[in-house]
Amino acid sequence: MELRTVLHDVSLQVDIPDCWLWLLDPKKGFLVHGAYNIITSDGPHQVAAALCVIWSQEVPLKALLFAWR
C-alpha cells in the first residue's frame, strides 16, 4: 500500500499536540511488561513460541541488546 493512500484521509489540527498512543493500553501507555503480557497471554504453549520470537537470533547481537534496552 502506498503512503499516499494511507495518509489520504489524515488531517492535521494546529491546536492539538502530536503524541504517540498505545492503543492496547491508552491510559498507562506503552510498558515493556504490558507488551510482554500481550505477547505471552495466549496460554502456556504460546509462551515458548513467543519467547523464540522475542529472543530470535536473526538480528545482530548489538541490535538485539539495543532494542532490549
C-alpha positions as CSV (number, residue, x, y, z in Angstrom):
1,M,0.0,0.0,0.0
2,E,1.4,3.4,-0.9
3,L,1.9,6.0,1.7
4,R,-0.3,8.5,-0.2
5,T,-3.2,6.0,0.1
6,V,-2.7,5.6,3.9
7,L,-2.4,9.3,4.5
8,H,-5.2,10.4,2.2
9,D,-7.8,10.9,4.9
10,V,-5.4,12.4,7.5
11,S,-5.9,16.0,8.5
12,L,-3.6,17.9,10.8
13,Q,-5.0,20.0,13.5
14,V,-3.0,23.0,14.7
15,D,-4.4,23.3,18.2
16,I,-3.9,19.6,19.2
17,P,-0.4,18.5,20.2
18,D,1.1,15.4,18.5
19,C,1.6,12.3,20.6
20,W,2.0,8.6,20.4
21,L,-0.8,6.5,21.6
22,W,-0.5,2.8,22.6
23,L,-3.9,1.5,21.6
24,L,-3.7,-1.6,23.8
25,D,-3.5,0.5,27.0
26,P,-4.2,4.2,26.3
27,K,-4.3,5.1,30.0
28,K,-0.9,3.8,31.0
29,G,0.7,4.0,27.6
30,F,3.4,1.6,26.4
31,L,5.1,-0.6,29.0
32,V,7.5,-3.4,28.2
33,H,5.8,-5.5,30.9
34,G,2.4,-4.9,29.2
35,A,3.7,-5.7,25.8
36,Y,5.3,-8.9,27.1
37,N,2.0,-9.9,28.8
38,I,0.1,-9.4,25.5
39,I,2.6,-11.5,23.6
40,T,2.5,-14.3,26.1
41,S,-1.2,-14.2,27.0
42,D,-2.4,-17.0,24.7
43,G,-1.5,-19.8,27.1
44,P,1.5,-21.9,28.0
45,H,2.0,-23.4,24.6
46,Q,2.2,-19.9,23.1
47,V,4.8,-18.7,25.7
48,A,7.6,-20.8,24.2
49,A,6.8,-19.6,20.7
50,A,6.6,-16.0,21.9
51,L,10.0,-16.3,23.7
52,C,11.5,-17.6,20.5
53,V,10.3,-14.6,18.6
54,I,11.4,-12.2,21.4
55,W,14.9,-13.6,21.7
56,S,15.3,-14.5,18.0
57,Q,19.0,-14.6,16.9
58,E,18.2,-13.5,13.4
59,V,19.5,-10.0,14.2
60,P,23.0,-8.9,15.2
61,L,23.6,-9.1,18.9
62,K,24.2,-5.4,19.3
63,A,20.9,-4.6,17.6
64,L,19.1,-7.1,19.9
65,L,20.7,-5.6,23.0
66,F,19.9,-2.0,21.8
67,A,16.2,-3.0,21.2
68,W,16.0,-4.7,24.6
69,R,17.4,-1.7,26.5
